[in-house]
Amino acid sequence: MTVNQGNTAATEASSAAAFSIHPKDGFFLGAFEAMASPCEILIDTSDPLLARHITELACREAQRIEAKYSRYRQDSVISVINQSAGSQVAIDDETYRLLSFADTCYQLSDGMFDITSGVLGRAWKFDGSDNVPQAQAIKALLSHTGWQRVAVTAQSITLPAGMQLDLGGIGKEYAVDRVAGMLAAQIEGVSVVVNFGGDIQVTCRRQHDKPWFIGIENPLKTEQGETLVKIFQGGLATSGDARRFLLKEGKRYSHILNPKTGYPVENPPRSVTVAADTCTQAGLLSTLAMLQGKDAEAFLAGQGVTHWVYR
């Protein structure tokens, strides 16, 4: 794609998208907010108009996905399903594919990865306090969980009354891969890093085969330095509880919940980062590793993937 040269920095806003671009050392950085996360687009170009175009495409697609699947928006597909009170709701192909992936996650994890378990958040508030909920409150909410109780076809979904779906565990990674795939198809030959709150996909290799350098946040910074990862292409995703936890009588309660018990997983790592072909794959593996608790490292070693674990 050829675009004429323009200003070296720009800020754009419209009714659907608001973003900025800034020149860096040999590339452009696009930035915007979506899915309650800072979003960055690193673009291997010196052309500001091309950088502007790519960032706008990414911003609009990310905001489209957020509007469609956020449970915090009353008009989203997920909110309509959650408010259906047991009635059948028609769904489109994209939603069916996303729910099918959620089903795959559920099956691969033996029920530990369950997008109906978000309702447990009504009892658990991971704000760093010592407010551990009462057992009866957790037990009451467990009666409203269980992906196996949800009926999904290519055309519809029926969610039992009282249950809710939460795509927070897969939505951001899906958005990253969707944006990266769209950019790779439309902007051939330009390497782009799509980074939504630390979930990352690199579309293709850079010019002159230079790597991108990505810093992995270390929750144990006082003891260890930040890890700098060299990446040419593919995905990275991180799961962890560095900021969301409870602490009572010396025991730390992670926000990673076991949907079978309603309680936090015992002895999970503080952070797990996984490298894979796609951000979605990396996100699934990092989450599954967290759900393994003390066996996270053994699980990842068995998968044969590059990974970083902090405890």
Backbone bond lengths (Angstrom), bond angles and torsions (degrees), N, CA, C in turn:
res aa  C-N    CA-C-N  psi(-1)  N-CA   C-N-CA  omega(-1)  CA-C   N-CA-C  phi
1 M - - - 1.463 - - 1.516 109.12 -
2 T 1.333 118.20 131.12 1.454 122.42 179.68 1.514 109.60 -111.10
3 V 1.318 116.04 127.54 1.463 121.62 179.58 1.513 108.15 -132.46
4 N 1.338 117.51 138.03 1.453 120.76 179.46 1.512 111.70 -64.68
5 Q 1.340 116.52 153.84 1.453 121.25 178.49 1.524 109.77 -69.76
6 G 1.342 114.83 150.77 1.471 120.47 177.67 1.503 109.06 -144.87
7 N 1.322 116.81 -152.07 1.458 120.91 178.90 1.518 110.59 -64.55
8 T 1.317 117.02 153.35 1.459 121.20 -178.43 1.512 113.45 -82.06
9 A 1.320 117.77 -9.32 1.469 121.01 175.52 1.508 107.87 -149.68
10 A 1.317 116.39 147.04 1.455 119.86 -178.56 1.503 110.13 -153.36
11 T 1.316 115.45 153.01 1.449 120.83 171.56 1.510 107.04 -125.37
12 E 1.332 116.91 130.18 1.449 122.09 -175.72 1.515 109.78 -120.96
13 A 1.331 116.84 145.23 1.463 121.08 176.20 1.512 108.72 -146.99
14 S 1.311 116.39 143.32 1.455 122.91 174.00 1.501 107.18 -149.78
15 S 1.319 116.59 -178.77 1.463 120.12 -179.31 1.523 111.39 -65.39
16 A 1.341 117.30 -22.62 1.459 119.79 -175.62 1.524 113.34 -107.84
17 A 1.338 117.78 -18.96 1.457 118.35 -173.57 1.520 110.97 -149.65
18 A 1.316 116.92 143.33 1.458 123.38 173.45 1.512 107.40 -136.89
19 F 1.333 117.22 123.55 1.453 120.39 -174.71 1.523 109.09 -152.80
20 S 1.323 115.33 170.62 1.457 120.95 175.22 1.510 108.94 -136.45
21 I 1.339 116.49 156.06 1.463 121.30 172.19 1.515 108.43 -131.46
22 H 1.327 115.19 145.81 1.460 120.75 -179.04 1.520 109.17 -143.55
23 P 1.322 118.40 139.50 1.470 120.86 177.10 1.524 110.73 -73.34
24 K 1.324 115.66 140.29 1.454 122.24 174.96 1.531 108.26 -120.46
25 D 1.297 116.80 -161.59 1.454 121.26 -178.39 1.523 110.57 -78.44
26 G 1.325 116.23 84.21 1.459 120.98 177.54 1.507 115.05 89.94
27 F 1.334 118.67 4.68 1.461 121.29 177.23 1.523 109.05 -152.87
28 F 1.316 116.54 176.51 1.453 121.57 176.37 1.526 109.92 -112.69
29 L 1.337 115.11 147.44 1.456 122.52 176.17 1.522 108.89 -114.46
30 G 1.321 116.29 118.13 1.457 121.48 172.90 1.514 109.46 -99.09
31 A 1.325 117.83 145.92 1.463 120.43 -176.37 1.523 110.38 -143.62
32 F 1.348 115.17 143.94 1.457 122.22 174.79 1.518 107.66 -163.81
33 E 1.324 116.34 174.97 1.462 121.67 178.70 1.525 109.19 -111.92
34 A 1.324 116.26 137.68 1.473 121.86 174.53 1.519 108.46 -163.08
35 M 1.322 116.17 150.15 1.467 122.27 175.88 1.532 111.83 53.51
36 A 1.333 115.37 39.58 1.464 123.10 178.52 1.521 112.06 57.32
37 S 1.334 116.91 28.68 1.462 121.31 -178.28 1.523 110.55 -137.39
38 P 1.340 116.77 149.49 1.460 118.93 168.28 1.519 108.81 -71.81
39 C 1.317 116.79 131.60 1.460 121.60 -177.59 1.528 109.14 -115.98
40 E 1.331 115.94 134.28 1.454 121.79 -179.84 1.523 109.89 -126.13
41 I 1.325 114.83 143.64 1.453 122.37 174.59 1.522 106.85 -125.25
42 L 1.333 117.97 111.76 1.460 122.80 177.03 1.517 107.84 -95.71
43 I 1.343 116.66 123.57 1.458 121.66 -169.66 1.527 109.66 -122.40
44 D 1.308 116.96 121.74 1.457 122.42 -176.66 1.525 110.09 -81.65
45 T 1.320 115.28 73.14 1.452 122.08 179.80 1.517 109.66 -153.88
46 S 1.327 116.01 156.65 1.462 121.44 172.08 1.526 110.85 -105.36
47 D 1.317 116.51 4.92 1.459 122.85 -177.26 1.531 110.27 -92.65
48 P 1.322 119.22 110.43 1.465 120.47 -176.44 1.528 113.82 -67.42
49 L 1.319 117.43 -31.35 1.466 118.90 179.21 1.528 111.23 -71.15
50 L 1.314 115.88 -37.07 1.462 118.93 175.52 1.530 109.65 -66.22
51 A 1.324 116.87 -42.46 1.463 120.77 178.07 1.522 110.61 -61.34
52 R 1.306 116.65 -41.76 1.472 121.43 177.77 1.526 110.96 -61.03
53 H 1.317 116.15 -45.01 1.463 121.38 -178.92 1.527 111.17 -63.32
54 I 1.322 116.14 -45.93 1.463 120.54 -179.49 1.519 111.11 -64.10
55 T 1.323 117.09 -44.00 1.464 120.04 -179.76 1.522 111.21 -64.02
56 E 1.322 116.93 -39.85 1.462 119.27 179.26 1.528 111.14 -65.63
57 L 1.321 117.73 -41.53 1.460 120.77 176.50 1.527 110.77 -58.68
58 A 1.325 115.77 -45.89 1.463 120.83 -178.61 1.517 111.43 -64.37
59 C 1.335 115.98 -44.22 1.465 120.83 -178.69 1.522 111.43 -62.65
60 R 1.311 116.25 -45.19 1.473 119.63 -178.53 1.529 111.35 -64.73
61 E 1.312 117.06 -40.64 1.465 119.42 -179.16 1.524 111.04 -69.51
62 A 1.324 117.27 -41.30 1.465 120.15 177.75 1.524 110.88 -61.63
63 Q 1.306 117.02 -42.70 1.459 120.48 179.74 1.524 111.78 -69.50
64 R 1.339 117.27 -32.03 1.466 120.04 175.14 1.521 110.68 -62.89
65 I 1.333 116.08 -46.35 1.460 120.26 -179.12 1.524 110.51 -64.73
66 E 1.326 116.91 -42.29 1.467 119.91 178.27 1.526 111.25 -60.97
67 A 1.318 116.49 -45.08 1.463 120.00 -179.62 1.529 111.38 -63.07
68 K 1.318 116.63 -32.92 1.459 120.75 -176.39 1.523 112.71 -80.11
69 Y 1.352 117.29 -34.89 1.460 118.93 -169.23 1.529 116.12 -120.67
70 S 1.322 118.33 -0.10 1.465 119.02 178.99 1.519 111.24 -72.97
71 R 1.338 116.77 131.68 1.461 120.33 177.63 1.519 111.36 -76.16
72 Y 1.325 116.70 -7.62 1.462 120.80 -179.66 1.522 112.45 -90.25
73 R 1.322 117.50 -3.70 1.468 121.98 177.74 1.521 109.03 -106.68
74 Q 1.296 116.04 124.45 1.462 120.57 -175.03 1.525 113.06 -64.94
75 D 1.343 117.16 -24.27 1.460 119.92 -177.24 1.524 112.91 -98.87
76 S 1.337 118.19 8.07 1.463 120.36 -179.18 1.519 111.55 -76.50
77 V 1.325 116.07 161.73 1.460 121.40 176.52 1.525 110.46 -58.24
78 I 1.337 116.68 -42.85 1.461 120.31 -178.31 1.523 111.22 -65.07
79 S 1.327 117.86 -40.33 1.467 119.93 178.47 1.523 111.53 -65.32
80 V 1.326 116.35 -38.96 1.472 119.80 177.50 1.528 109.76 -61.54
81 I 1.328 116.96 -44.04 1.472 120.82 177.99 1.526 110.39 -63.49
82 N 1.344 116.55 -44.98 1.463 120.30 -177.40 1.525 112.73 -65.89
83 Q 1.308 117.08 -24.15 1.463 121.51 -179.47 1.530 112.73 -97.69
84 S 1.332 116.57 8.99 1.466 120.33 -172.37 1.520 113.78 -77.52
85 A 1.345 117.94 -15.00 1.476 122.62 176.10 1.529 112.55 54.13
86 G 1.328 116.19 40.21 1.456 120.23 176.70 1.514 115.62 90.65
87 S 1.331 117.00 -3.25 1.463 120.48 179.21 1.525 110.81 -82.15
88 Q 1.312 116.38 153.30 1.457 121.44 178.11 1.524 109.83 -72.32
89 V 1.344 115.74 136.47 1.466 121.73 -179.93 1.524 108.68 -121.95
90 A 1.323 116.83 129.77 1.461 121.17 177.75 1.527 110.08 -71.86
91 I 1.337 117.55 141.56 1.455 122.39 179.31 1.522 109.84 -130.70
92 D 1.334 116.23 157.84 1.465 120.77 178.49 1.530 110.39 -96.01
93 D 1.331 116.65 -179.34 1.463 121.44 -175.65 1.521 112.05 -63.62
94 E 1.340 116.94 -41.30 1.465 119.64 -179.08 1.523 111.13 -62.37
95 T 1.312 116.84 -44.35 1.462 120.60 179.55 1.522 110.95 -65.18
96 Y 1.319 116.85 -39.58 1.467 120.17 177.98 1.529 110.85 -61.90
97 R 1.336 117.41 -42.59 1.472 120.38 179.44 1.524 110.64 -63.85
98 L 1.322 117.03 -39.96 1.462 120.87 -179.57 1.527 110.76 -66.93
99 L 1.323 116.65 -42.90 1.463 120.45 177.79 1.535 111.36 -68.38
100 S 1.318 116.79 -32.39 1.466 120.13 176.28 1.524 110.56 -66.05
101 F 1.330 116.22 -36.96 1.463 119.26 176.18 1.529 110.33 -66.99
102 A 1.330 116.47 -39.27 1.470 119.96 176.06 1.522 110.51 -60.30
103 D 1.321 116.75 -38.67 1.466 120.66 177.34 1.527 110.59 -64.94
104 T 1.333 117.17 -41.13 1.464 120.86 176.76 1.526 110.78 -59.98
105 C 1.345 116.20 -43.37 1.467 120.37 177.64 1.526 110.80 -60.28
106 Y 1.316 116.04 -41.86 1.468 121.28 179.96 1.529 110.53 -62.67
107 Q 1.331 116.62 -45.69 1.461 120.60 -177.99 1.530 111.63 -67.47
108 L 1.345 116.73 -44.03 1.459 120.71 -178.34 1.527 112.71 -65.51
109 S 1.327 116.03 -28.92 1.466 120.58 -177.37 1.518 113.05 -95.06
110 D 1.326 116.92 6.29 1.462 120.95 -176.47 1.527 111.13 56.08
111 G 1.326 115.28 41.36 1.455 121.22 175.62 1.513 115.77 85.10
112 M 1.332 117.93 2.70 1.462 120.37 -178.95 1.532 112.30 -80.47
113 F 1.315 117.43 -28.51 1.467 122.48 176.73 1.525 106.65 -98.41
114 D 1.320 116.94 101.70 1.462 121.55 -169.44 1.522 109.32 -134.78
115 I 1.326 117.61 113.11 1.468 120.44 -175.88 1.528 112.67 -74.95
116 T 1.334 118.34 0.12 1.473 120.11 172.23 1.528 111.67 -93.20
117 S 1.334 118.05 -3.51 1.465 120.29 -174.61 1.523 113.41 -81.01
118 G 1.332 117.02 -5.01 1.454 119.80 179.08 1.515 113.79 -60.58
119 V 1.330 116.60 -22.04 1.464 120.54 179.15 1.531 111.03 -62.58
120 L 1.327 117.17 -22.16 1.468 120.57 178.32 1.529 111.69 -63.65
121 G 1.322 115.79 -18.76 1.454 120.27 177.61 1.516 113.64 -65.06
122 R 1.321 116.80 -13.38 1.471 119.47 175.22 1.525 110.63 -67.78
123 A 1.325 116.34 -26.93 1.468 120.19 179.90 1.524 111.69 -97.58
124 W 1.327 116.13 -40.21 1.459 120.71 -175.81 1.517 110.70 -93.52
125 K 1.326 117.47 124.09 1.457 123.07 175.48 1.527 107.54 -121.53
126 F 1.315 116.13 99.72 1.458 120.50 -173.35 1.524 110.25 -85.84
127 D 1.322 114.38 79.94 1.459 121.94 -174.36 1.532 112.72 -114.60
128 G 1.334 116.70 15.70 1.450 120.00 -179.95 1.515 114.50 82.92
129 S 1.332 117.39 0.09 1.460 121.44 -178.98 1.529 110.30 -85.99
130 D 1.350 115.68 -168.43 1.471 120.39 176.39 1.529 111.35 -112.14
131 N 1.331 116.54 26.15 1.464 121.23 -175.38 1.530 111.25 -86.68
132 V 1.313 116.33 77.70 1.466 121.64 176.17 1.524 108.51 -80.32
133 P 1.344 118.40 127.77 1.469 120.16 -175.87 1.526 113.49 -68.12
134 Q 1.324 115.11 160.87 1.453 121.61 177.87 1.531 110.45 -72.83
135 A 1.320 115.94 149.41 1.466 121.49 -177.56 1.520 112.01 -59.67
136 Q 1.334 116.92 -37.28 1.467 118.79 -177.98 1.522 112.51 -67.42
137 A 1.332 116.30 -31.72 1.467 119.64 177.80 1.523 110.78 -67.36
138 I 1.333 116.46 -40.25 1.461 120.92 178.55 1.521 110.56 -67.11
139 K 1.319 116.64 -43.80 1.465 121.01 -179.59 1.522 111.05 -60.52
140 A 1.324 116.94 -40.66 1.467 120.52 179.77 1.529 111.43 -62.80
141 L 1.330 116.99 -38.74 1.461 120.27 -179.29 1.523 112.42 -73.38
142 L 1.326 117.53 -30.49 1.471 120.39 179.17 1.523 112.09 -60.63
143 S 1.322 117.03 -25.25 1.468 119.57 178.08 1.524 111.73 -70.32
144 H 1.344 116.96 -10.23 1.465 121.55 179.21 1.523 111.97 -111.73
145 T 1.323 117.02 23.18 1.461 121.19 176.81 1.524 109.91 -123.40
146 G 1.327 115.54 166.68 1.465 120.72 176.83 1.519 111.95 124.72
147 W 1.329 117.31 95.42 1.469 121.86 -179.19 1.531 111.85 -58.14
148 Q 1.326 117.18 -30.03 1.458 120.54 -178.66 1.531 112.24 -62.92
149 R 1.312 117.49 -16.10 1.465 121.63 -179.70 1.530 112.24 -87.35
150 V 1.331 117.28 -6.84 1.463 122.23 -177.69 1.525 109.63 -92.11
151 A 1.325 116.79 131.96 1.469 122.21 179.73 1.524 109.45 -100.90
152 V 1.336 116.79 119.19 1.462 121.87 -177.73 1.521 109.88 -127.22
153 T 1.324 115.92 131.74 1.461 122.30 170.12 1.524 107.32 -124.53
154 A 1.322 116.49 177.87 1.462 120.20 179.22 1.518 112.00 -65.67
155 Q 1.329 117.21 -17.01 1.461 120.54 -177.35 1.521 114.60 -111.67
156 S 1.336 118.26 -16.94 1.465 118.42 -172.19 1.517 112.73 -156.22
157 I 1.327 114.91 166.53 1.463 122.56 173.66 1.516 108.11 -138.02
158 T 1.334 115.75 141.83 1.454 121.73 173.91 1.521 107.90 -124.52
159 L 1.323 114.89 113.44 1.456 122.25 -178.43 1.521 108.78 -105.01
160 P 1.328 118.62 120.68 1.472 119.67 -179.50 1.520 112.59 -54.19
161 A 1.303 116.30 145.80 1.465 121.86 -179.87 1.524 109.89 -57.21
162 G 1.325 115.71 138.71 1.458 121.55 179.68 1.508 114.37 91.68
163 M 1.344 117.69 -12.60 1.459 121.80 179.34 1.523 110.45 -96.39
164 Q 1.323 116.35 160.05 1.450 122.39 178.87 1.519 110.28 -140.70
165 L 1.326 114.98 149.96 1.461 121.16 173.41 1.523 109.28 -102.58
166 D 1.322 115.66 144.92 1.462 122.06 176.09 1.525 107.08 -139.84
167 L 1.343 116.36 112.26 1.461 121.00 -177.70 1.528 112.13 -90.71
168 G 1.322 117.19 15.19 1.454 120.49 -178.03 1.513 114.11 -57.61
169 G 1.324 117.59 -28.00 1.463 120.87 -178.19 1.515 114.59 -77.89
170 I 1.348 117.38 -14.67 1.462 120.48 -178.82 1.523 112.75 -133.19
171 G 1.319 118.02 -13.14 1.456 120.99 -171.79 1.513 114.72 -65.17
172 K 1.335 117.00 -44.02 1.469 119.66 -177.29 1.521 111.27 -68.30
173 E 1.336 116.41 -41.37 1.459 119.66 177.82 1.533 110.78 -63.93
174 Y 1.336 115.50 -39.00 1.469 118.83 176.54 1.524 110.35 -61.22
175 A 1.323 117.00 -43.94 1.459 121.13 -179.71 1.528 110.97 -62.22
176 V 1.335 117.39 -41.65 1.457 121.19 178.88 1.526 110.49 -59.58
177 D 1.322 117.23 -49.47 1.459 120.58 -178.32 1.519 111.95 -67.81
178 R 1.318 116.60 -35.72 1.465 120.39 178.94 1.526 110.48 -65.53
179 V 1.328 116.72 -44.90 1.463 120.57 178.56 1.529 110.28 -65.50
180 A 1.326 117.39 -44.99 1.463 120.72 -179.82 1.524 111.62 -61.57
181 G 1.327 116.66 -42.37 1.455 120.22 178.45 1.515 112.49 -63.81
182 M 1.326 116.51 -41.02 1.459 120.80 178.30 1.524 110.91 -63.48
183 L 1.336 116.79 -44.18 1.460 120.33 -179.63 1.524 111.49 -66.40
184 A 1.331 117.16 -40.81 1.463 120.42 179.46 1.528 110.91 -61.90
185 A 1.331 116.40 -35.59 1.464 120.63 -178.94 1.524 112.11 -75.27
186 Q 1.328 116.87 -35.20 1.462 120.58 -174.19 1.525 114.10 -94.19
187 I 1.330 116.78 -28.03 1.468 120.80 -176.73 1.519 108.01 -120.88
188 E 1.294 116.68 81.09 1.462 121.29 -172.58 1.521 111.50 -70.85
189 G 1.339 115.16 135.58 1.448 120.31 172.08 1.512 116.43 84.65
190 V 1.333 118.69 0.51 1.463 121.81 179.26 1.524 108.75 -107.90
191 S 1.315 117.04 120.93 1.457 120.88 179.72 1.521 109.92 -75.56
192 V 1.332 114.98 129.68 1.462 121.32 -179.27 1.528 108.59 -132.09
193 V 1.325 116.01 133.17 1.457 121.53 171.73 1.526 107.77 -99.76
194 V 1.321 116.73 119.28 1.460 122.16 175.18 1.524 106.84 -98.63
195 N 1.314 116.87 116.72 1.464 122.13 -175.45 1.522 109.26 -128.07
196 F 1.327 116.30 103.96 1.460 121.67 177.72 1.527 108.62 -108.19
197 G 1.304 115.86 97.06 1.458 120.37 177.40 1.516 114.48 59.84
198 G 1.344 117.37 33.08 1.461 121.13 179.03 1.505 115.09 95.47
199 D 1.329 118.35 -5.90 1.468 122.23 171.94 1.521 107.03 -95.27
200 I 1.333 117.18 125.68 1.461 121.63 -161.36 1.522 112.34 -132.92
201 Q 1.345 114.78 143.90 1.459 121.70 169.45 1.527 108.37 -140.53
202 V 1.336 116.73 133.35 1.459 122.84 175.61 1.515 107.71 -105.08
203 T 1.334 117.25 125.35 1.462 120.91 -170.48 1.529 113.29 -71.76
204 C 1.337 117.02 -42.41 1.467 120.72 -179.12 1.531 108.21 -161.51
205 R 1.312 116.51 174.58 1.465 120.85 -177.74 1.527 110.65 -71.71
206 R 1.331 115.83 149.02 1.455 122.34 -179.77 1.530 111.63 -74.55
207 Q 1.343 114.79 166.71 1.454 120.23 173.07 1.526 109.43 -61.22
208 H 1.317 115.70 145.94 1.463 122.59 179.20 1.531 111.69 60.48
209 D 1.331 115.13 17.51 1.468 121.70 175.82 1.529 112.90 58.28
210 K 1.318 116.46 33.83 1.463 120.46 177.01 1.534 109.14 -80.26
211 P 1.319 116.74 144.09 1.472 118.83 177.25 1.524 111.70 -83.91
212 W 1.306 115.88 162.15 1.457 122.27 164.05 1.522 107.61 -93.19
213 F 1.322 116.59 147.66 1.460 121.06 177.29 1.522 109.10 -112.94
214 I 1.330 115.98 122.01 1.459 122.59 -176.27 1.523 109.11 -118.75
215 G 1.305 117.41 128.03 1.458 121.29 177.34 1.517 111.32 -87.82
216 I 1.323 116.99 130.36 1.461 122.43 176.08 1.518 108.08 -96.68
217 E 1.323 116.56 120.36 1.453 120.43 -178.94 1.523 110.33 -63.37
218 N 1.297 115.49 132.87 1.458 121.52 -178.29 1.523 109.63 -107.56
219 P 1.344 119.02 114.64 1.469 120.29 -179.88 1.521 113.24 -68.61
220 L 1.341 116.26 -9.00 1.470 121.19 179.77 1.525 109.70 -110.79
221 K 1.312 116.88 41.51 1.459 121.61 -173.13 1.523 113.21 -57.25
222 T 1.322 116.46 -30.50 1.454 118.27 -178.70 1.523 111.83 -68.39
223 E 1.334 115.44 -19.20 1.462 120.08 -177.50 1.524 112.43 -110.21
224 Q 1.330 117.18 -28.15 1.455 120.93 -176.76 1.517 108.98 -135.94
225 G 1.342 116.12 153.46 1.450 119.75 177.59 1.515 111.62 -80.83
226 E 1.351 116.07 167.36 1.460 121.18 176.84 1.525 110.01 -66.36
227 T 1.321 115.92 142.82 1.457 121.29 178.32 1.528 109.38 -90.19
228 L 1.323 116.71 126.60 1.457 121.80 178.52 1.520 108.32 -104.79
229 V 1.332 116.31 119.06 1.460 122.24 -175.38 1.523 109.83 -103.75
230 K 1.326 116.03 134.00 1.462 121.76 175.25 1.521 108.12 -95.91
231 I 1.350 116.92 122.02 1.466 120.24 -175.70 1.527 109.82 -132.95
232 F 1.318 115.37 135.29 1.465 121.33 178.56 1.526 111.03 -100.37
233 Q 1.325 116.50 -41.70 1.464 121.79 -178.16 1.521 108.13 -162.21
234 G 1.339 117.43 151.87 1.455 120.60 177.94 1.512 112.58 114.86
235 G 1.350 115.61 -165.88 1.454 120.50 -172.41 1.514 114.08 -121.21
236 L 1.327 114.99 154.69 1.457 123.81 172.95 1.520 107.92 -135.26
237 A 1.319 116.33 142.90 1.464 120.25 175.09 1.516 109.15 -148.43
238 T 1.333 114.92 148.18 1.461 121.33 -177.82 1.517 110.68 -127.06
239 S 1.318 116.09 136.91 1.463 123.06 171.36 1.520 107.74 -122.61
240 G 1.334 116.68 144.41 1.455 118.35 179.67 1.515 112.66 -177.93
241 D 1.329 114.94 177.67 1.465 120.24 -177.60 1.532 111.30 -130.65
242 A 1.344 115.46 31.18 1.458 119.31 -175.75 1.529 112.06 -59.40
243 R 1.324 117.70 -32.00 1.463 120.28 -174.96 1.532 113.49 -114.98
244 R 1.298 118.06 -12.25 1.460 120.72 -175.84 1.526 109.39 -121.01
245 F 1.313 115.49 105.35 1.459 120.26 -177.79 1.526 108.85 -164.63
246 L 1.332 115.50 169.72 1.457 123.43 168.91 1.524 107.79 -122.14
247 L 1.323 115.99 154.43 1.452 120.58 179.06 1.524 108.73 -137.53
248 K 1.335 115.61 113.18 1.464 119.94 -178.42 1.521 109.96 -134.30
249 E 1.323 115.33 125.48 1.470 122.45 178.00 1.534 111.30 50.93
250 G 1.318 115.12 42.22 1.457 120.97 176.74 1.515 115.26 82.51
251 K 1.325 118.53 -4.03 1.464 121.62 -179.76 1.524 109.95 -101.21
252 R 1.307 115.51 130.54 1.462 122.08 178.93 1.527 109.74 -93.53
253 Y 1.330 116.21 128.99 1.462 121.88 178.98 1.534 108.07 -108.32
254 S 1.331 116.00 112.32 1.465 121.34 -179.80 1.523 110.94 -73.08
255 H 1.339 116.27 154.05 1.466 119.30 176.92 1.529 112.04 -79.37
256 I 1.337 117.49 -2.28 1.468 120.94 176.15 1.523 107.87 -79.35
257 L 1.335 116.13 105.55 1.465 120.76 -173.71 1.528 111.99 -95.70
258 N 1.327 114.51 142.62 1.460 121.80 172.21 1.525 106.95 -85.69
259 P 1.341 119.09 111.31 1.457 120.59 -175.96 1.524 114.02 -67.78
260 K 1.328 116.76 -12.36 1.471 119.93 179.06 1.520 111.47 -83.08
261 T 1.345 116.67 -30.85 1.465 120.46 -178.33 1.517 112.97 -107.54
262 G 1.342 116.01 -23.68 1.458 120.24 -175.73 1.513 113.36 84.48
263 Y 1.338 117.21 -0.35 1.464 122.16 -178.75 1.532 110.30 -111.07
264 P 1.343 116.67 159.16 1.466 119.87 178.14 1.523 112.33 -59.22
265 V 1.325 115.44 147.39 1.461 121.73 174.40 1.524 108.19 -61.33
266 E 1.320 116.38 139.52 1.459 121.45 -179.27 1.534 111.37 -79.69
267 N 1.326 115.66 132.04 1.465 123.53 172.86 1.531 114.57 55.63
268 P 1.334 118.79 46.76 1.464 118.54 175.41 1.525 110.09 -77.21
269 P 1.324 118.25 161.08 1.464 120.00 173.08 1.530 109.83 -64.68
270 R 1.307 116.05 161.60 1.462 119.36 174.03 1.526 109.96 -72.92
271 S 1.327 116.38 -31.02 1.462 120.42 -178.04 1.519 109.94 -158.34
272 V 1.334 115.64 141.33 1.468 122.38 174.79 1.524 107.95 -132.85
273 T 1.322 116.83 127.40 1.465 122.22 173.55 1.517 108.30 -119.81
274 V 1.327 116.26 135.90 1.462 121.63 -177.95 1.523 109.33 -128.01
275 A 1.327 116.66 140.34 1.460 123.32 172.10 1.528 108.53 -103.22
276 A 1.334 116.81 134.52 1.461 121.40 -179.92 1.524 108.38 -151.70
277 D 1.316 116.36 180.00 1.463 120.06 -179.18 1.527 111.41 -63.87
278 T 1.323 116.63 -36.60 1.459 120.68 -179.92 1.522 109.61 -130.25
279 C 1.321 115.56 159.52 1.457 120.56 177.35 1.524 110.99 -64.36
280 T 1.328 117.07 -36.95 1.463 120.67 179.43 1.521 111.24 -61.99
281 Q 1.328 117.02 -44.61 1.460 120.71 177.46 1.528 110.76 -63.37
282 A 1.326 116.49 -43.85 1.462 120.66 179.68 1.524 110.90 -62.78
283 G 1.339 116.59 -40.46 1.454 120.62 179.71 1.517 112.43 -65.46
284 L 1.319 116.58 -41.13 1.462 120.35 178.18 1.523 110.33 -62.04
285 L 1.326 116.73 -46.20 1.462 120.17 -177.23 1.529 111.83 -67.83
286 S 1.325 117.41 -38.65 1.469 119.12 179.37 1.522 110.87 -66.79
287 T 1.328 116.94 -38.91 1.466 120.20 178.01 1.524 111.31 -68.45
288 L 1.328 116.32 -44.05 1.465 119.45 178.20 1.523 110.80 -61.12
289 A 1.324 116.55 -36.40 1.464 119.58 177.90 1.521 110.99 -64.53
290 M 1.336 117.36 -43.33 1.465 120.03 177.60 1.521 110.77 -59.85
291 L 1.321 116.88 -38.54 1.461 121.26 -179.24 1.533 112.40 -68.35
292 Q 1.344 116.57 -16.71 1.469 119.81 177.82 1.523 112.19 -79.06
293 G 1.344 117.49 -9.99 1.457 120.42 179.96 1.515 112.27 62.80
294 K 1.322 116.75 -124.58 1.468 121.73 -176.98 1.523 112.57 -65.82
295 D 1.327 118.14 -16.09 1.460 121.75 -177.98 1.530 112.62 -97.45
296 A 1.334 117.28 16.61 1.469 120.84 -175.85 1.524 112.01 -59.32
297 E 1.324 116.64 -46.85 1.464 119.82 -178.00 1.525 111.65 -62.69
298 A 1.325 116.97 -41.91 1.467 120.51 179.92 1.530 110.38 -64.62
299 F 1.330 116.46 -38.84 1.465 120.43 178.24 1.525 110.53 -61.02
300 L 1.333 116.86 -48.74 1.462 120.33 -177.43 1.521 111.55 -67.07
301 A 1.321 117.26 -37.37 1.464 120.00 176.56 1.519 110.39 -61.05
302 G 1.322 116.13 -37.56 1.454 120.72 178.77 1.513 113.60 -68.31
303 Q 1.346 116.29 -25.03 1.459 120.67 178.81 1.527 112.24 -82.74
304 G 1.329 116.58 -14.43 1.465 120.17 178.12 1.515 114.09 69.15
305 V 1.335 117.85 30.16 1.459 120.76 -179.36 1.525 110.48 -109.97
306 T 1.335 115.25 153.54 1.462 120.32 174.53 1.522 108.55 -70.47
307 H 1.316 116.75 133.70 1.457 119.25 -175.32 1.531 111.13 -153.68
308 W 1.323 115.11 160.53 1.449 123.13 176.24 1.532 107.30 -132.97
309 V 1.326 116.54 126.89 1.472 120.78 -177.87 1.521 108.38 -125.18
310 Y 1.332 115.64 131.14 1.468 121.83 174.91 1.519 109.71 -118.01
311 R 1.332 115.97 134.20 1.463 120.80 178.37 1.535 110.05 -122.05
